[in-house]
Amino acid sequence: MLDQFVKMTQRIIAEDGFDNYLPTLLLPAKREIRVLDDVGDGAGPTLGITDWLSEQVQPDEDFLVAFRADNAHFMVVGRIDGQECQQLCPAGA
């Protein structure tokens, strides 16, 4: 599931560009994808994502979220089958 999410994210970036990539959340049990359209200017984008996740994801729910890490990479973090995961991925495939 992690590899599929990474490839999907890379396809989206290839089509739409990376400059305006928005944090994207996958909730596999609900078969839902959600996008955070306002990261805000708080204490950095990770804080905004953390707050957003706390509102979107139940404590034991599996999820994956991708967000821009730097100009060439995005980070995927989440929980799959109850196991925490994280992976730094190149924006290009």
Phi, psi and omega in degrees: 000320179299313180299319179296319179294318178299313180296320177298316180297317178297323177296317179297316179296319179298323181280318189254349184090165185257342184302321184248024180297133181253146177307135185233132184246133173248126174247092189298322182295328180266353184054049182236145171237131180232149181238134175273107185270356178218095179287330178081179184250012183315231181266030180113162186295329182296321178297316178299320179293319179299314179298316179299314180299320180297334177274335188261331190246131176288155186306324182252011185278138174287145180199161168224139176227136178244137177211155183295127179262319177202195185289348183231359186222154168235154180254138172244126174231157178169198180218123178234127183051038177079359181257130177292145178215154172203147183206131173270129188233144174290142180295325177269147182289000000 
